[in-house]
Amino acid sequence: MGSDKSSKRYNGFENLYFTSDIKSIPDHNEMTTKITTFTIDFYEDVLALWQQCEGIGLNDADSRENMQAYLNLNPEMSFVAVADDRVVGSILAGHDGRRGYINHLAVHPSCRLQGIGRALVVHATDALRSKGIQKAHIFIFNTNASGAAFWESVGWTSRDDIAVMSKVLAPGS
């Protein structure tokens, strides 16, 4: 974030405001970013963001209907970053009562290296911690070197003692 940073928390996880220098957005020398709970009202903008970000794998599980079900199952656990009335970042977080899971951390390419991703991670991990979750996992594509580097920079460690296995349970997944 820029040197003129100010952070304030309102209503717990509700909002985080901060100012950062954004020089790559036309007509913007400075941008105030607000982090707020991801509701389904943000879906179209978040989907557009995900489509612009490398390292995000999208499929039918990311449909509006499925996202609404996810957000209902994990209320106030996922967040968006909004600046100048546009979504510039997002993170999905949820849990199974025992472990937390983070998916689809995305920051618009023109807004990276401003602290938005780190702020989203803090919000998501604070939300998980508030539910008694002591450990969380993320899934990163093996080809996503920049994503892996980011997660390592915020204190996450790669594990080589486990592998992910998947099975399609319904067509279109």
N, C-alpha and C positions, 0 to 999 in steps of 0.2 A: 504494500500500500504506500501511497505517497507520504511525505513527511507531515502533511497537515491532516492527520488521522484523528477522528473522534469516534469513539464507540460508546453506545448506550444500550442497555438491555431494558426492554419494557415488557411487563407481564411474563416473566420467565423466558420462554423460548419464542414468544410472540414476534418480536422484532429486534433486529440489530441494525443500526444505522452506522455507516462509516463512509468516509470520503476518500477517494483515491484519484490520482492523476491518470486520466485516460487521454492519451494523445492520438490514438489511432481511430477514434470516432470523430467524424467531421463535426466542426463547430462545438466541440466539447474539450475544454482544458481540464475540467474537473467533473466528477460524477459522484453523486450520493447514491449509495446502494442500500437497499432495505432487504433484509432477510425475513421472510414470513413463512407461515405454514403453507405447504403445498395443498391446495384444494383442487377439485376437479375443474374449477373455473380457469385454472392455468393450463389445462391439458394441451390445447392446440399450440400454445406458445412454447411449452416445454418439449412437445414432440418435434416442433420445428428446430429447437435448439439441439436436441439429440441428433437430429439428422445432419446437422452442421459440424458435429464433433466426431473426430476419429476415435476409435476405441470403444464406441458404444454399439453394442449388438442389439438390433431391434427385430422383433418378430410379433406374431399374433398375441403373445402374452402382454404386449405393450399397448393393446387396444384401449380405447376410452373406457369400455365396459370393464375390462380387467384391471385397469388402473383405478377405477372407482372402487372396485372390490378390495384392492390392495390398500388404498387409503382408508377405507372403512375398517378394515381389519387392524390397521396400524395408525390410529388417529394421532395427529400432531407429532408424527415421527419424521416426516419428510418435509423438505423445505425448498423454496425458490429464492433466488436473489433477483431483485427488480431494480433497475436503474433507468431513469428517464422514461418511465412507463413501458419498459420492455424487459422481458425475462432474459437475464444474462447468465444465470446459473441455476442448477438444480441438484438435488440429492434425494434418493429414496432410501429410507431406513425402515426396518421392521424387525420383529423378533418372534421366536417360537416359545417364549417364556423362559428359555434357558440361554440361548445364544442370539446375538444380534447379527443382522445382515445388512450390508450397504450395497446398493446398486446404482448405476447410472449417475455417478457424479459427473457433472458436465459444467464447463464454463465456456462461454462464447470465446472463440479464438481471439477476438479483438480486445477481450477484457481479462486475459490471463496475466498472471504475475502481479496481481493487484491485491491478493489476499482473499479473494472471493471464495475460492475452493477451500482454503483453510477455514474460513468462517463457516461455510456450509458443513464441513466435517465436525467442527466444534459443536454446532447446533445438533447435528444428528447423534453424535456420541453422547452429548449431554442428555438428549431425549431418551436414548437407550439406557443410560445410567440411571435416569430418574425412574425407570421401570424395574430396576434391580438387575439389569443385564450387566454381567461382569466381563464378558468377552464378546467380540464381534469379528465377523469375517467379511471379506470382500472377494469378488471374483474378477480377475483381470485376464484379458486375453494374453496369451504368451507373446504375441507380436506387439503388444502395447507397452513399449519400453518407456515412453514418457509418462504413462499412467503409473507404471511400477515405480519409477523414480519419484513421482509426486508422493505416492503413498509412503515410500521409505522416508521421504523428507519430513513427513508429519508423524513419524514414529511407528509405523506399521512394519512388520517383518514378514518376509516371504518364508513359506514353509515348504520343505522338500520331503517331509515325512508322510504327506497325504496327497491324494489325487482326487479330482472331482470326477464323478461318473454321473451320467444323466440317462434318463429314459423318457421318451415321449409317451405321455399318458392319454393324450387326446390329439386328434388330427389338427394340424395348423399350429401346433406349439413349437 
